[in-house]
Amino acid sequence: MIMKQLMNICCVNFWAVHGEKEVNKKRILEFIEVAWKRGADLVLFPEMALTGYEYREDGKHMQMELAETVYGSSVSEISELTRKLGIYAIFGMPEIDGTGNYYQTMAVCGPNGFIGAARKLFLEGKEVLWAKNGNSVFEFETEWGKVVVGANSKMENVDLIVSGMSGDARLYLLPSATPAKEQLLHEKLEIVKAMIQKGKVFVAFANLAGKEMIDIHRGGSANVLGDLFAKKYGGGSFVAGPSMHSEYEVFGGSPKENEVGMIMASVDLSHAKIPYDPELIAEMRCSYV
């Protein structure tokens, strides 16, 4: 089969309602259907989109309470839709496996249903209070070649991830739960640039957006009552990669766009894995003058 080169990618600035799995699942399904109508081949959601990301201060971990296996109802319902539409969708969720271990997982669904679970390799902060580290870089096959799913949050892990990727992988998916702090968002942007420059791949970045509000007495999503804790996320979903003119170019979205919604980008994956040569590009430009 001849590998496809042109791909439509959708990344979602997703507002997750804390602890409201059914509400979030409905929104995930709606985003997938709307993205399909707009011509998307793949839809990327942020980390923990299914349940929300934040932690309660009373030590009760919502993530463990709402965790499902990857063969549970949420993945089954979403993979049924991706099978029906012939589209790929990757979304974050808390996973429990058959032995009682918990993981911060990206569930990967596609035209043939559920594909696999990409368990976060490098946990950070309070993630270690409830989840275990994954043990390998997760890749899956598509009509566009191999796609890698990760959730790398630190610059020092870039080389390790690039070395663990297959040499023919051309697209790296980077889901995130990065707060709306300029320094943290800048660090994430630098990680994306490093992945592109070192791996010679395209990167799709999807982040949580809006405020995740918690009623610390009820333990669920907050309303006008109770004591509220709110964490604001930075959005900024975008797609970037190499092009004929630059080793780093943004094709859709913006690191500064924090509104809830989706961004679309059409990319030519044939530009991946090609070493950037400014002299050759200059010669090519001159030949068209």
C-alpha positions in Angstrom: 0.0 0.0 0.0 1.3 3.4 -1.0 1.7 5.7 2.1 -0.3 8.8 2.2 1.5 12.2 2.5 -1.2 14.9 3.1 -3.0 14.8 6.4 -5.7 16.9 8.1 -5.0 17.1 11.9 -7.4 18.5 14.5 -6.1 19.5 18.0 -8.6 20.5 20.7 -8.3 23.2 23.3 -10.5 21.1 25.6 -12.3 22.3 28.7 -12.7 19.3 31.0 -15.3 19.4 33.8 -13.7 18.0 36.9 -15.0 14.6 37.8 -17.9 14.7 35.3 -16.9 11.8 33.0 -20.2 11.5 31.1 -20.3 15.2 30.4 -16.7 15.2 29.1 -17.3 12.0 27.1 -20.2 13.6 25.3 -18.1 16.6 24.4 -15.3 14.4 23.1 -17.8 12.5 20.9 -19.2 15.8 19.6 -15.7 17.2 18.9 -14.8 14.1 16.9 -18.0 14.3 14.8 -17.5 18.0 14.1 -13.8 17.5 13.2 -14.8 14.6 10.9 -17.3 16.9 9.1 -14.5 19.4 8.6 -12.3 16.8 7.0 -10.0 15.8 9.9 -8.1 12.5 9.6 -7.0 12.6 13.2 -8.3 14.3 16.4 -6.0 14.9 19.4 -7.3 15.7 22.8 -5.3 16.7 25.9 -4.3 14.6 28.9 -7.1 13.6 31.2 -9.8 15.0 28.9 -12.2 12.3 30.0 -12.3 13.2 33.7 -10.3 16.4 34.3 -6.8 16.7 35.6 -6.7 18.5 38.9 -6.4 17.0 42.4 -8.4 17.5 45.5 -6.5 18.6 48.6 -8.3 16.1 50.9 -6.3 13.1 49.5 -9.2 11.5 47.6 -8.1 10.9 44.1 -10.9 11.5 41.6 -8.7 9.8 39.0 -8.7 6.5 40.8 -12.4 6.7 41.5 -13.3 7.2 37.8 -10.6 5.1 36.2 -11.6 2.5 33.6 -9.9 -0.2 31.8 -9.3 0.5 28.1 -12.0 -2.0 27.3 -14.5 -0.1 29.4 -17.6 1.8 28.3 -15.9 5.1 27.5 -13.3 3.7 25.2 -15.9 1.3 23.6 -18.3 4.2 22.9 -15.6 6.5 21.5 -13.9 3.7 19.4 -17.4 2.8 18.0 -17.7 6.3 16.7 -14.2 6.4 15.2 -14.9 3.1 13.5 -18.2 4.4 12.1 -16.5 7.6 10.8 -13.2 6.2 9.7 -11.2 8.6 11.8 -8.4 8.5 14.4 -9.0 10.0 17.9 -6.7 10.1 20.9 -7.9 11.2 24.3 -6.6 11.3 27.8 -8.1 9.2 30.7 -7.2 7.5 34.0 -6.7 3.8 33.3 -6.8 0.8 35.7 -5.4 -2.4 34.3 -6.3 -6.0 35.2 -3.9 -6.1 38.2 -5.1 -2.9 39.9 -2.4 -0.6 38.6 -3.3 3.0 37.6 -1.9 4.9 34.6 -2.3 8.3 33.1 -3.2 7.1 29.6 -3.9 8.3 26.1 -6.5 5.9 24.6 -5.9 5.5 20.8 -8.9 4.7 18.6 -9.1 4.5 14.9 -11.1 3.3 11.8 -10.9 -0.3 13.1 -11.8 0.5 16.7 -9.6 0.6 19.8 -5.8 0.5 18.9 -4.0 0.7 22.2 -3.1 2.5 25.4 -0.2 5.1 25.5 0.7 5.2 29.2 2.6 8.3 30.2 6.3 7.6 30.6 7.5 10.5 32.7 5.0 11.4 35.5 5.4 14.7 37.2 4.1 16.5 40.3 1.1 14.9 42.0 0.6 12.5 39.2 2.9 10.1 41.1 0.3 10.0 43.9 -2.1 7.8 41.9 -0.4 6.6 38.7 2.5 4.4 37.7 5.0 5.2 34.8 4.5 3.6 31.5 7.4 1.6 30.2 7.7 2.3 26.4 7.2 4.8 23.7 3.8 4.0 22.1 3.5 3.9 18.2 0.7 2.9 15.9 0.4 2.3 12.2 -1.7 4.5 9.9 -2.2 5.1 6.2 0.4 8.0 6.8 3.0 5.8 8.4 3.8 5.4 12.1 2.5 7.9 14.6 4.0 8.3 18.1 2.0 9.2 21.2 3.7 10.9 24.1 3.3 13.3 26.9 6.8 14.6 27.4 6.9 17.6 29.8 10.7 18.1 30.2 13.4 19.1 27.8 15.8 16.5 29.2 13.6 13.7 28.0 13.6 14.8 24.3 16.7 12.8 23.3 15.4 9.7 25.0 12.1 9.9 23.3 13.6 10.6 19.9 16.0 7.7 20.3 13.1 5.4 21.2 11.0 6.3 18.1 11.0 4.2 15.0 13.2 5.8 12.3 10.3 6.1 9.9 7.8 7.8 12.4 6.8 11.1 11.0 4.2 12.5 13.4 4.5 12.9 17.2 1.4 13.6 19.3 1.9 15.7 22.4 -1.1 15.9 24.7 -0.8 18.2 27.6 -2.3 19.7 30.8 -0.2 22.8 31.0 -1.5 25.7 33.2 -2.0 29.2 31.9 1.5 30.4 33.0 3.7 32.1 30.4 6.9 30.4 31.5 5.3 26.9 31.4 3.8 27.4 28.0 7.1 28.8 26.7 8.9 25.7 28.0 6.3 23.5 26.2 6.9 25.4 23.0 10.6 24.9 23.3 10.1 21.1 23.8 8.0 21.0 20.6 10.7 22.9 18.6 13.4 20.5 20.0 11.2 17.4 19.0 10.9 18.8 15.5 14.5 19.7 15.1 16.0 16.6 16.6 13.4 14.1 15.4 12.7 15.7 12.0 9.0 15.0 12.7 5.7 16.9 12.8 4.3 17.6 16.2 0.6 18.0 17.1 0.1 19.7 20.5 -3.2 19.6 22.4 -3.7 21.3 25.8 -6.5 21.7 28.3 -8.1 25.1 28.3 -10.4 27.1 30.5 -10.8 26.7 34.3 -11.2 23.4 35.9 -13.2 24.1 39.0 -13.6 21.8 42.0 -16.0 22.0 44.9 -13.6 20.8 47.7 -16.5 19.7 49.9 -18.5 17.8 47.3 -15.5 16.5 45.3 -17.2 17.1 42.0 -17.4 19.9 39.5 -18.1 23.3 41.2 -21.1 25.5 41.0 -22.0 28.7 42.8 -22.1 26.9 46.1 -19.3 25.5 48.3 -15.6 26.3 48.6 -14.1 26.5 45.1 -10.7 25.7 43.8 -9.9 26.7 40.2 -7.0 25.8 38.0 -6.7 27.6 34.7 -5.1 25.9 31.7 -3.3 27.6 28.9 -4.8 26.1 25.7 -2.5 27.0 22.8 -3.0 23.9 20.8 -1.2 23.9 17.4 0.5 21.8 14.7 4.1 22.4 13.6 6.8 20.8 11.7 9.4 21.1 9.0 8.7 22.7 5.6 10.4 23.5 2.3 11.4 26.8 3.7 12.1 26.2 7.4 13.0 23.5 9.9 10.2 24.8 12.1 6.9 26.2 10.9 3.4 26.4 12.5 0.7 25.1 10.2 -2.3 25.6 12.3 -3.3 27.0 15.7 -1.2 29.2 17.9 0.7 28.7 21.2 -1.1 32.0 22.3 -4.7 30.9 21.5 -6.4 30.0 24.8 -10.0 29.9 23.8 -11.8 26.5 24.1 -12.3 25.0 20.6 -10.5 23.1 17.8 -7.8 24.0 15.4 -7.3 22.4 12.0 -4.0 22.0 10.1 -3.2 20.3 6.7 0.4 19.1 6.6 2.6 17.4 4.0 4.3 14.6 5.9 6.8 14.1 3.1 8.8 16.9 4.5 9.5 14.8 7.7 12.9 13.1 8.1 14.6 15.4 5.6 17.7 17.1 7.0 17.3 20.9 6.8 19.8 22.3 4.4 19.5 26.2 4.1 22.0 26.3 1.2 20.0 23.8 -0.9 16.8 25.7 -0.1 18.5 28.9 -1.2 19.5 27.3 -4.5 15.9 26.0 -5.0 14.5 29.5 -4.5 16.9 31.0 -7.0 15.9 28.4 -9.6 12.4 29.7 -9.5 13.4 33.4 -9.9 
